[in-house]
Amino acid sequence: MKMPDTLVIQSLRQIVEHKQHAKVTHPHGAKPQRVDLFTASAILALYDGLASSPANQAKLVSYPIPVMAHIAFKLLANARQSL
């Protein structure tokens, strides 16, 4: 069952679709974070990769944007090392 996208994920998808950067406000964050295309793409790749586990998707979205980016880039680096 596909989980509906939250406002954060919708904003990230819009950044990727328009190939731009934008300020994204997380519901739990104090101020908007500026997110670029590369960061939005990395976070969405991780989020879409977790499609088989809606609980893990919800957990990822509950984190602030900088934490989501850190997790995505850490997994990206690990994937490149294993090649």
PyMOL commands that set and color helices and strands:
alter all, ss='L'
color gray80, all
select helices_A, chain A and resi 7-18+37-49+54-62+65-81
alter helices_A, ss='H'
color red, helices_A
select strands_A, chain A and resi 22-24+33-35
alter strands_A, ss='S'
color yellow, strands_A
deselect
rebuild
show_as cartoon
